[in-house]
Amino acid sequence: MRDMKKESSSWAKQHFDQKFEWQEGYAAFTVSPASTGAVKTYIENQEQHHKKITFVDELQECLKNAGIEYKEKYLL
């Protein structure tokens, strides 16, 4: 994770914002090969999807279903 954050920070600073910083917390999810089609469909339709449920509400639901504790301040 450290290396990914380091590389992505460098890229973001170079291409977007020199003041880019990662927040203290983070979340990462894996996807099984059998689910890649569903994930692709989700990404293609996420604008419409998030008219029904906000990203934060959906993330909270995913974290709750997975039994993952989180700090609310990192979701805002």
C-alpha positions in Angstrom: 0.0 0.0 0.0 2.9 2.4 0.8 4.4 2.0 -2.6 1.0 2.4 -4.3 0.3 5.6 -2.4 3.8 7.0 -3.1 3.6 6.3 -6.8 0.0 7.6 -7.2 0.8 10.8 -5.1 3.7 11.5 -7.4 1.6 11.0 -10.5 -1.3 13.2 -9.1 1.1 16.0 -8.2 2.7 15.9 -11.6 -0.6 15.9 -13.5 -3.1 17.7 -11.3 -2.3 19.4 -8.0 1.1 20.0 -6.4 -0.7 20.1 -3.0 -2.2 16.6 -3.4 -2.0 14.5 -0.2 -3.5 11.2 0.7 -5.9 11.2 3.7 -4.9 9.3 6.8 -7.3 6.4 6.2 -8.0 4.4 3.1 -10.1 1.4 1.9 -9.2 -1.2 -0.6 -11.4 -3.9 -2.0 -10.6 -6.9 -4.1 -12.7 -8.4 -6.9 -12.8 -12.0 -7.9 -12.3 -12.8 -11.6 -15.9 -14.1 -11.7 -17.2 -10.6 -10.6 -15.3 -8.5 -13.1 -18.3 -8.3 -15.5 -20.5 -7.0 -12.8 -17.9 -4.5 -11.7 -17.5 -3.3 -15.3 -21.2 -2.8 -15.6 -21.3 -1.0 -12.2 -18.6 1.4 -13.4 -20.3 2.0 -16.7 -23.6 2.9 -14.9 -22.4 4.5 -11.7 -23.5 8.0 -12.6 -27.1 6.7 -12.9 -26.6 4.4 -9.9 -25.5 7.3 -7.6 -28.7 9.2 -8.4 -30.4 6.5 -6.3 -27.8 6.1 -3.5 -24.8 8.3 -2.6 -21.3 7.0 -2.8 -20.9 7.5 0.9 -24.1 5.6 1.8 -23.0 2.8 -0.5 -19.5 2.7 0.9 -21.0 2.5 4.5 -23.2 -0.3 3.4 -20.3 -2.2 1.9 -18.2 -1.7 5.0 -21.0 -2.8 7.3 -21.7 -5.9 5.2 -18.0 -6.8 5.4 -17.9 -6.2 9.1 -15.2 -3.5 8.7 -14.9 -0.8 11.3 -14.3 2.7 10.0 -14.2 6.3 11.2 -17.0 8.4 9.8 -14.6 11.4 9.4 -12.8 9.5 6.6 -16.0 9.2 4.5 -16.6 12.9 4.1 
